[in-house]
Every structure is written in structure tokens, then in C-alpha cells.
């Protein structure tokens, strides 16, 4: 357990040194985050100028959803997506052999090689928005809700990682899968709103096919006391299954790559 953490910290430092060479990117990312936040707040204000609740979600509760969405987007953009994009590129160009020769777990190494610290601005912005939402919630947030929120965030992040790993592993068979990654970007935008407001077929798709519900709605439900123990247990169980399946699928993909390069 400690070895993957040390490896992650090492690549975090390398990523930080690389990004600090281009500090203008920080201001560009800050501008992008401000535009994203301003647009979200404007839409939220427009909706609640016409109604007091959206399918049972109050304005502070939806603000919490938006905060979690921004926060998780920062996690994806800084920790998950960069390494997956590099993995896809290495498979396409045939340079993944250099990773296979390293004396580390291949999946761990492939998952932490690229870290973009400026994307973490969204994590900070998301935390601020969540904090404002919590301050506005009438029922408040106790230790139980806070612990459930933290646990749901970790579970949701691991599910998104598993999804990205499975999608990227497809590159061992289909070289160009850029469109699939772009499709995720579009689907992730649906996480700005609780999945409970969508039709049943879409709600199921955004829960079990693309785990946006587990990554965004479930943590927001924990903050707003909407998360039941059964729903949390389902998220935990599905998260464990997703991790096991994604690792198994990645190992199958590795055998395919080894056979192609031999």
C-alpha cells in the first residue's frame, strides 16, 4: 500500500516541476474554472427564480451537487485523465514497452505517470462551493454525514478511475479510441444535476454504465442526508467490483499487447 503512495508522490513532484515551468497555465485554468463556476451559478439562479425546488432538491442541495461535480472534475483532470491519455498514446505508438520493463506494478505505474497540478484548481473551487452549500443547508452536516461524504467521494473517484482504465484498455485492441474519451466528457456534464431528475433509462445508464451518479450524486446525497445505508453499501460493493473487473481487463489487455509486440 505504501509503495504505490510513494510512487504517486514521486510523479506528483515531477508533474509539479513540469507544470511550474508554465505558470501562465495556472491563470488560464483559474479563468476557465471561474467561467465554469459563473455559468453554473447563473443557470442555478435562473432555475430557482421560477421554482423553490427541483424534484425535491433545494437550491443549497443543488449547489452541493455542483460543487462535487467541479471537485470530481478536478480529480479527473489532474490525476486520472492525464495518465490514461498517456497510456493510450504509448499503446498507439508502441512505446508502452518502456513501462513494462520497470520494476513496478504495471497498472499502478501506468495510472500515476502524468499529473497536472493546475487542473487541481477545480478541486479547490469545488471544495469552496461545497463549503458554501453546507453553510446554507438548514439541517447542517454532522460527523456521520461528513464521513459518508468523504467515503462516497473516494468510492466515486475509484469508480471513475476504473471506468477510464477499462475504456483505455480497449486501445490494446482498437488503436484509436479518442472518440470514446470525448464521449465521456459529454456524459460527465450531465453530472451537474442529480441523476434522480433524469428518466429511468438514463438514470440507470449514468449509474451502472458510466458511474457519474456514484461519483457526483451519491456524495451530494451524503451531504444533504439523502443517502441511505443501503445505497452506500451498493456504492461500496459496486466500487469493489469495478476495481476488480478493471484490473482483470487490464491484465488481459497486457497479454494482448505482449503478443502483438513479440
C-alpha positions in Angstrom: 0.0 0.0 0.0 2.8 2.4 0.9 4.8 1.7 -2.3 2.0 2.9 -4.7 1.6 6.0 -2.5 5.3 6.8 -2.6 5.2 6.3 -6.4 2.2 8.6 -6.7 4.0 11.2 -4.6 7.1 10.9 -6.8 5.2 11.5 -10.0 3.2 14.3 -8.3 6.5 16.1 -7.6 7.6 15.5 -11.2 4.3 16.8 -12.5 4.5 19.9 -10.3 8.0 20.7 -11.5 6.9 20.3 -15.2 3.8 22.5 -14.7 5.7 25.2 -12.7 7.6 25.9 -15.9 4.4 27.2 -17.5 2.8 29.3 -14.7 0.6 31.1 -17.2 -1.3 27.9 -17.4 -2.4 28.5 -13.8 -4.1 31.7 -14.7 -5.7 30.1 -17.7 -7.0 27.3 -15.6 -8.3 29.8 -13.0 -10.1 31.7 -15.7 -11.6 28.5 -17.1 -12.8 27.5 -13.6 -14.3 30.9 -13.0 -16.2 30.8 -16.2 -17.4 27.3 -15.4 -18.5 28.3 -11.9 -20.2 31.5 -13.1 -22.1 29.7 -15.8 -23.3 27.1 -13.3 -24.4 29.7 -10.7 -26.2 31.7 -13.4 -28.2 28.6 -14.6 -28.9 27.7 -10.9 -30.1 31.2 -10.3 -32.3 31.1 -13.3 -33.9 27.8 -12.3 -34.7 28.9 -8.8 -36.1 32.2 -9.9 -39.0 30.1 -11.2 -39.3 27.4 -8.5 -38.3 26.7 -4.9 -37.2 23.1 -5.5 -36.2 20.8 -8.4 -37.5 17.3 -8.0 -37.1 17.7 -4.2 -33.7 19.3 -4.3 -33.4 22.7 -2.8 -31.0 25.4 -4.0 -28.3 24.7 -1.4 -28.6 21.0 -2.2 -28.1 21.6 -5.9 -25.2 23.9 -5.1 -23.6 21.0 -3.2 -24.1 18.8 -6.4 -22.4 21.5 -8.5 -19.5 21.7 -6.0 -19.0 17.9 -6.0 -19.2 17.9 -9.8 -16.5 20.6 -10.1 -14.4 18.9 -7.4 -14.5 15.4 -9.1 -13.8 17.1 -12.4 -10.6 18.4 -10.9 -9.7 15.0 -9.7 -10.3 13.5 -13.1 -8.4 16.3 -14.9 -5.4 16.3 -12.6 -5.0 12.6 -11.6 -6.9 10.2 -13.8 -7.3 11.5 -17.4 -3.7 12.6 -18.0 -2.2 9.2 -17.2 -5.0 7.4 -19.2 -4.2 9.7 -22.2 -0.5 8.9 -22.0 -1.3 5.2 -21.7 -3.4 5.4 -24.8 -0.7 7.2 -26.6 2.0 4.7 -25.6 -0.1 1.8 -26.8 -0.7 3.5 -30.1 2.9 4.4 -30.7 4.3 1.2 -29.3 6.3 2.8 -26.5 4.5 1.1 -23.7 7.3 -1.4 -23.6 9.3 1.1 -21.6 6.7 0.9 -18.8 6.7 -2.9 -18.9 10.4 -3.0 -18.2 10.1 -1.0 -14.9 10.3 -3.0 -11.6 6.8 -1.7 -10.5 3.3 -2.9 -10.8 2.4 -2.0 -14.4 -1.1 -0.8 -13.7 0.0 1.4 -10.8 2.8 2.9 -12.9 0.6 3.5 -15.9 -2.0 5.1 -13.7 0.1 7.8 -12.0 2.7 8.8 -14.6 1.1 12.0 -15.6 -0.2 14.5 -13.0 -1.3 18.0 -13.9 -1.3 20.2 -10.8 -3.0 23.2 -12.4 -6.1 21.1 -13.0 -6.3 20.7 -9.2 -7.6 24.3 -9.1 -11.0 22.8 -9.8 -10.6 20.7 -6.7 -10.2 23.8 -4.6 -13.0 25.6 -6.3 -15.3 22.6 -5.8 -14.4 22.4 -2.1 -15.2 26.1 -1.6 -18.6 25.7 -3.4 -19.4 22.6 -1.2 -18.4 24.6 1.9 -20.8 27.4 0.9 -23.6 24.9 0.2 -23.1 23.2 3.6 -23.3 26.6 5.3 -26.7 27.2 3.6 -28.2 23.8 4.4 -30.9 24.0 7.0 -30.2 20.6 8.6 -26.4 21.1 8.7 -23.8 18.4 8.4 -22.7 16.2 11.3 -19.8 13.9 11.7 -21.7 11.0 10.2 -22.7 12.9 7.1 -19.1 14.2 6.7 -17.6 10.7 7.0 -20.2 9.4 4.5 -19.4 12.2 2.1 -15.6 11.5 2.3 -16.2 7.8 1.8 -18.6 8.4 -1.1 -16.0 10.7 -2.8 -13.3 8.0 -2.6 -15.6 5.3 -3.9 -16.8 7.6 -6.7 -13.3 8.5 -7.7 -12.2 4.9 -7.8 -15.2 4.0 -10.0 -14.4 6.8 -12.4 -10.8 5.6 -12.5 -12.0 2.0 -13.2 -14.2 3.3 -16.0 -11.3 5.2 -17.6 -9.0 2.2 -17.2 -11.4 -0.1 -19.0 -12.0 2.4 -21.8 -8.3 3.0 -22.2 -7.5 -0.7 -22.1 -9.7 -1.1 -25.2 -6.8 0.6 -27.1 -4.9 -2.8 -26.9 -7.5 -4.0 -29.5 -8.7 -0.8 -31.1 -5.9 1.7 -31.6 -7.9 4.9 -32.0 -10.5 5.4 -29.2 -10.2 9.1 -28.8 -14.0 9.4 -29.6 -14.8 7.3 -26.6 -12.9 9.6 -24.2 -14.6 12.6 -25.8 -18.0 10.9 -25.2 -17.2 10.6 -21.5 -16.6 14.4 -21.4 -20.1 15.0 -22.8 -21.7 12.5 -20.4 -19.9 13.9 -17.4 -21.6 17.2 -17.9 -24.9 15.5 -17.1 -23.5 15.2 -13.5 -24.1 18.9 -12.9 -27.6 17.7 -11.9 -28.7 14.9 -9.6 -29.3 11.8 -11.7 -32.7 11.4 -9.9 -34.1 14.1 -12.1 -33.5 12.1 -15.3 -35.7 9.4 -16.9 -35.2 5.9 -15.6 -33.2 4.5 -18.5 -30.8 7.4 -18.4 -30.5 7.3 -14.6 -29.6 3.6 -14.8 -27.0 4.3 -17.6 -25.4 7.1 -15.6 -25.2 4.9 -12.6 -24.0 1.5 -13.8 -22.6 2.0 -17.3 -20.9 5.4 -16.7 -20.7 5.8 -12.9 -21.4 9.5 -12.8 -24.2 9.0 -10.2 -21.8 7.3 -7.8 -19.1 9.9 -8.4 -21.3 13.0 -8.0 -24.9 12.5 -6.9 -24.1 10.0 -4.1 -21.5 12.2 -2.3 -24.0 15.1 -2.6 -26.7 12.9 -1.1 -24.5 12.1 1.8 -24.1 15.9 2.5 -27.8 16.5 2.3 -28.8 13.5 4.4 -30.4 11.8 1.4 -28.0 8.8 1.3 -29.4 5.6 2.9 -27.1 2.9 4.3 -28.3 0.5 1.6 -27.4 3.0 -1.2 -23.9 3.5 0.4 -23.4 -0.3 0.7 -24.4 -0.6 -3.0 -21.9 2.0 -4.0 -19.2 0.3 -2.0 -19.9 -3.1 -3.4 -20.1 -1.8 -7.0 -16.9 0.1 -6.4 -15.1 -3.1 -5.3 -16.4 -5.0 -8.3 -15.4 -2.2 -10.7 -11.8 -2.2 -9.4 -11.5 -6.0 -9.7 -13.1 -6.1 -13.2 -11.0 -3.2 -14.4 -7.7 -4.7 -13.2 -8.6 -8.1 -14.7 -9.5 -6.5 -18.0 -6.2 -4.5 -17.9 -4.2 -7.8 -17.4 -6.0 -9.3 -20.4 -5.1 -6.3 -22.4 -1.4 -6.6 -21.4 -1.3 -10.1 -22.7 -2.7 -8.9 -26.0 0.0 -6.2 -26.2 2.8 -8.6 -25.4 1.6 -10.9 -28.1 1.5 -8.1 -30.6 5.0 -6.8 -29.8 6.7 -10.2 -29.7 
